[in-house]
Amino acid sequence: MTVYLNYINGRWTEPRSGKYVDNINPATGEVLGRAALGTEEDVAEAVAAAKAAFAKWRKVPAPRRAEILYRAGELLRQRKEDLARKMTQEMGKVLPEARGDVQEGIDMAYYMAGEGRRLLGHTTPAEMPDKFAMAVREPIGVVAAITPWNFPLAIPTWKIMPALVAGNTVVFKPATDTPWLAYELVRIFEEAGLPPGVLNLVYGPGGSVGEALLHHPDVHLISFTGSVESGKHVNQVAGAQLKRVHLELGGKNAVIVMDDADLDLVEQAVIWSAFGTTGQRCTATSRLLVHEAVYDEVVERLAARAARLRLGNGLDPQTDVGPLINGRAVEKVAYYVNVGREEGARLVVGGQPATEGDLARGFFFQPTIFADVTPDMRIANEEIFGPVLSIIKIRSLEEAIEINNSVQYGLSSSIFTQNVRNAFVAMRDLATGICYVNHGTIGAEIHLPFGGMRATGNGHREAGQAALEVYTEWKAIYVDFSGRLQRAQIDEVKID
């Protein structure tokens, strides 16, 4: 059985606790391996290693740092199928989606490696003669990368790749449900030639390892992806210490379907966006705002399509929807289905854990759709993080936009329409960090900024050049070669 150890200062090390936790396949209940249970002492050792490595790593020319990222990207590409199969076993998403997860990591490696020959600052005219002015990016220091289980390779690369190319060092704390992919990713960086201490891995729960990272005085930046509740705690603790905090949190994403929409395309896109990754995406479509003129047809189409989705092991090519991550997730989804019933929503399909045959060995839940949902219902406002779609009837685009913007989240939104005016009004007025036209709410590309408004985050973005704003800070540099004291804003400059 594979044992996943901590990785500190270039060495795979036993946890100080001497304890381990089983890694469970959510589709079969099989034990895949055992992961170290880290402690505050492990975190202290990892942070000390990262701090010591930072002094040297920040001085490595950025193009040389980038070469390591390129090599890591090549290793990811070569091992894509193996990594995808391991991911499906570890967290359940169907194999094509797991391949996409790995591809995001490959794309991020190549993209951020390219930034090693840019990391652009800027020059600007100085206001005094014989004086040069410029601004350059500087790394921040030790970064704590705290990542979720639903994208166990892509999201870590979103944080680690830009942090490293900018000259920071990293302590990586993956989710306890997905230690295997974290182990494989760190092994790849090790093989790519990353110096000891630049990337460290400590397994363990948020209550111990995560807290130790939040409180450690030598951690300068916390990059966290997770729930709003946990994000608020991270912000309070780390912000009080003046650490830089980057948060990517929840979503309650809506698709608007206007009366002129292509309903065949709507059907395909909404099924994919609502039930891909079993609804366990921050960008998943969980609200569908449908114009009254096509409401009944859309409900009928989606209910029929959802009822045909095949649940099972994600390695089976016949499977459409895999398991939820664990038993707690099943209980949460079941709870919200009961809330929807009590609120008066009409259950049109699903609504139960799936336990027939081999499904009883895993954590499966039927794809579920509620119709006749009203905007004030809890199932239309609270993040469920499972295969549950709430359909709301609308009479106009203006009403749909108001409903979309009424929730605390603002990550992703979408509109289906053939009307150019409607499309541009939606692009202007939907208060989300990501907006799609004639597509579902999932499918971000790594060269564009990723993130949301309101309670979805704290204003920062992942991916694209915007990510560098998280992992760098600005240094303004003035070079006066006049040979005399020139006082900006005080001395008058004479023009001959």
N, C-alpha and C positions, 0 to 999 in steps of 0.2 A: 504493500500500500504506500502511495506517495505521501511524503511528509513535507509540508511547505514551511520552511524556516524563515525567520527574519533575515534581512540582508542589510548589514550595517558595516560601513567602511570597507566595502569590497569583500566581505566574508558572509557566508551563510551561517547563521548563529542560532543556537537553541534559545528559547525565551527564558527570561529569568524566573518566570513562574514554574517552568517545567511542565506546563499544562498545554493541552491541545484540544481542538474542537473538530468534530466531524464535518466534512464537506459532503452534502447530500444532493443527489440528482433529484430535482423536483418532479420529474416525470415517472421515476421508477422507485424511488426510495433507496436506491443503491448508495453505499458509502464510497465516494470517489477518492478520498484521501483525508488527511488530517492537517489542520493548520495551527501554527503556533498561536498561543494566547499571550499577547504582549502585555507589558506592564509599563508603569511610569519610568522604571529604571531603563527599560529597553528604549523608550522614547528619548530619555536623556542622553543615552549613548549615541543614538542615531543623530540627534540634533548636534551634539558635540562633533561628530564626524562631518556633518554637513557644514558646520561653521568653519572647521579647519580647512575643508576642501574649498570653500568659497574664496579664501584668500588667494589661491592659485587659479582656480577655474575662471574667475572674473577677468584674469589677465590673459587667458588664452584667446588669441584672435578669434573673433566671431566666425570667420569662414572656416577655421579649424574645428571649432565647436560644431559647426554645421555638418562637417564631413562625418562626424559620428552619427548625427541624425540621419544622414543619407544611408549610412550602412545599416542602421536600425530599420529604416524603411525597406531596404532590400531584404533583410531577414524576415520582416513581417510579410512581404510579398511572397517570398519563397515558402513560407509556412502557413499561408493563408488558409488552406483547406484543413490542415491539422488543427490550427487554432480555432477555426469555426466549429469543428466537430467537438472540440473540448468545451467551447462556450455553450453549445446546445446542451451538452450533458450537464454542465454546471448550473445554468440558470434557465434553460428550458425553451428559449426562442427557437423557432423553426430554422433549419439549416440555411436557407437562402438569406434570412435576416441576419444570422450570425456572420455569414460571409460579408454582408454589407457593413456590419459593425467593424470587422477587421479591416475592410477597405477604407473606412473612415480613418483608422489609425495609420494606414499606409499613406493616404492622402495628406494627413496632417504632418507626418514625418517629412514628406517631400516639400510641402508648402513651407513649413517653418525652417527647414534646412535652407531653402531659398532666401529666407530673411537674413541668414548669416552673412550674405553679401549685400544686404541693404541696411536693416536696422536704422532706417533713415532718421537723421536729425534735420536741422535746417540752418542755413546761413541767412543773415539779414543785414542790411546796411546799418552801420553805426551812425549815431547822430553827430559824432565828433570826427574831425579829419585824422587820418593816419591811425585809425582804430578799426579792428576787425571784431565782428560779433557773430556768435554761433551758439546753437543748442544741441546737445548730444544726449543720447539715452544711456542711463546707468542701470545696472542690475540692483535689485533691492536687498537680496541676501538669502536667508534660508526660507524656503517656501514649504508650507504644509499643504499637500494635495490630498483632500479627503473626498473619496469618490463613492458613487452608488453601485448597486449590483446590476442594474438593468442594461447598461452599456459598459460591460466590464473591461473592454479594451479601448473603445473609442474615447470615452470621457477621460480616462487617465491620460491618454495622449493629448487631448485638448489642453490639459493643464501642464503636463510634464514637458512636452516638446517646446512650447514658447518660453517656459521658464528656463530651460537649459540653454536654448540658443541665445537668450538674452544675457546669460552669464550667472544666473542664480543656481543654487543647489537645492535639493528637494528631499523631503521626508514624505513618503507616500503611504497613506493609510487607506487600503481598499475596504470595501464592504465585507463583512464577515461571511456573507453568503457566497462570495466569489473569490476565494483565495487563489484558485488554480490559474486563472488568466493573469492575475497580478504577478504571480511567480513566473509565468512564461514571458511576460513583458519585461520584467526586470532582468531575466536571463538574457534576453535579446540585447538589452542595453549593455550588459556585461560583455557579451560576445562582440558587440560593436566597438568596444574599446573605451567605454566611459571610465574615467579614473575613479579609484576608490573614494567613497564619501560624497561624490557628486549626486548620486541617487541612492537613497536608503529606503528600505521597505520594513514597516512594522505592522504586523497583523494585530487585530483585537477590536473590541467594541468601542463605540463612541464614548461610553461612560467612563472608560479608563484611558485608553490610548488617545482618543479624540480630545478628551479634556486635558490630558497632559500636553498635547500640542498647543491647545488654545492658551494655556497658562505659561508655557515655557518662554522666558524672556528673550531667548536667542532665536525664536521663530518670528520672522518679520512680516510674513504674509500668510494669510489663511485663504485658500481657495476651496470652497465647499459646494458640493451639489447634493441636494437632499430635500427634505420637507421644509415647509415654511416654519413650523414650530422649532425644528432644530436650527434652522437658519437664523431665527431671531435670537436664539441662545448664543450661537456663534458670534453674531454681531455685537451682542451686549458684552460678552466676556472679552473678546479680542479687541473690539472697538474701545473699550475702557482702558486698554493698554496702548492705544494708538497704533496698533498693528493695522496694516492694510488688510481689508476684508473684501473678498470677492464671493458673491453668493449667486448660485443658480438654483431656483426653488421650484415651486409647483406651477400647475397650469389647470385651467378649466376651459379648454379650447372649443371654439364654436365654428361650425361651417354654416354659412348662409346659403340657402337654395332659393333663388328667385323664380318667378313663374315662367321665365324664358330659358331656364337651365336645360342642358343636355342631361336627361335623367339617366341614360345609360352610363354616362361618365360619372354622375353623382353616385350611382349605386356602387360602381367599382371603387371609387375613391373613398367613400365613407366607410365601406366595409374594411378596406385596407387601413384607414386611419384610426378607426375605432377599435379594431380587434387585432391589428398587428402588434406583436410583442404582448399579446393577451391584454392589450389596453394599458400595459405597464410602461408608458412613456410620458414624460412631462408634456410632450406635444400631441398626445393622443386626442382624437376628436371625442369629446364626451358630451357635447351639446350640438344639436342639429336644429337650426332655425329655418323652418320651411314655410314658404309662401302658401297661403290658404288655397290658392288655385291648384296647387299640385300636391298638397299635403297628404291626402288619402292615398294617392298613388305611390308616393315616396315611402310612406309607412308600410304599405303592402309589399313593395319591392324589397325593402331592406329586411323585413321580417322573414320573408321567404328565403332570401339569400343567407341570412344569419343562421337560419334553421338547418341549412345544408352544410355549414362549416364543420369540418371533421376535426375532432379533438384527438390528441395523442402525443406520442414521443416525437419531438422535433426532428429526430434523425430519420424518421419515416417520411419518404417523399410524398405520401398520401395525406400527411397531416397539414391542416390549415392553421390550427391554433394550438399552441403548446400549453404547458401548465402555468399556474401562478408560482411565485418564487417559494412560498412556504405555507404552512398551515395558518399562520397569523393572517396572511393575505387573503386566504379563502374566507376566514371568519369576518374580515373587514368588508369584503364584497357582499357576503351574505347579509351582514348588518345593514348595509346601505340599500340592498334590494328590499329588505323589510321596511326600511324607512320610506322608500318610494311607494310601496303598497299602502302604508299608513297615511301618506300624504294625499292619496287619491289618484296617483298616476296609473295609467293603464299598462299593465305588463302584457306585451304582445309576443314575446318569445324569450325563452331561457328562464333565468331566475333561480337556478338551483346548482349546487355543486354537482359535478359529473363523476359518478362513482361506478358506472357499469364496467364489468370486465377488468381489463388491465388498468383502466383509469383509476380504479380504487387504490392503486399503489402510489399514486402521485397526488398533486394538488391542483385539480382541474375544476373549472367553473364554466357553465354554459354561457356562450355569448348571449347577452341580455339587452333587450331594447324596451324602453318605456315610451309610450306615446301619451299625448294629452298632458304633458308636463307644463307647469307654469313657472315663470322666471323666479318666483319667490321660494320655490321648493328647495329643500336642502340638496336633493340629488342634482339640482341645476346650479348649485353654488359651491358645493364642497368637493374637493378632489377625492375620487374613489380609488384611482390607480388600479383599475381592473376592467374587465370586458363589459362595461355598462354604458349604453348610449341613451341619452334623454332627448326626445324630440318635442320641440316647442313650435306651435303655430304662430305665424306672423302675418301681418297685413301689408307691410311696407318695408322698404329698405331702412328708412329712418328708425322704425321700431326695432328692426333687427340689430342695427348698430347700437342703439340704446341698451338693448338686452346684453349684447356682447360686452359692452363696456361696464356693465353694472356689477360684475363680480370683482373680487379682490385681486384676481390674477390677470396678467396681460402678456402671455407668452406668444401664442400663435392663433391666427384666425384665417378664414378663407371665405371666398364668395364664388358661387357658380352663377354665371350670367353671360348672355351674349350682348348685353347692352354696355357700350363703352362708358357712357356716363355713370351707370351704376358701379362699374368696376373702379373708376377713378374716385368716385365719392367714397367707396369703401376703403380704397387704399389711403385716402386722406384721413378718414374719420375713425377707422378701427384702431383702438388704442392698445395695440399689441406690438411687440418687438419684431414679429415675423408676420407677414401677410401674404397669402396666396390668392391667385385668381385662377379659377377652374382647375383646382387641385385640392387635395386634402390638406390637413394641418401638419403633416409630417414630411420629412425629406429634405432637411437642411444640408447645404453644401459648405465645405470647410473654409472656402475663401471669402465667405460673407460673415458678418458678425452674427453671433447667436446669443440670444438672451431676451428678457422680457421687461415689462413695465410693472409698476405697482408692486404687489407682494411676490411677484415672480423673481425678483432679485433686488440688487441694490445699485443698479445703474451701469454696472460693468458688462462687458460682453466677452464671450469666448469665440475663438476661431477668427480667421481673417487678420488683417493688420490691427484690428481693434484689440485683439488679445495682448498685443505688446504693451498697450496702455496699462494693463493689469500688472505685468511683470517687469516694468521698467519705471524709472522716474527721470525727470528732466534735470540736466545740469546746464546752466547758461555760462558761457565762457566769453570773456572780453580780452582782447589782446591789443594793447596800446603801444604802437611803435613810433609815437611822435617824439619821444625823448623829453617830454615835459608833462607836468600835471595838468590833465584836462578834466574838468568837473562837469559831468552830465547834468543837464537841467539848470546849471548855475552859470557856467561860462558862456558868453555869447560867441557864436561862430560868425566871423566876418566873411562876407562873400565879396571877392574882388571883382 
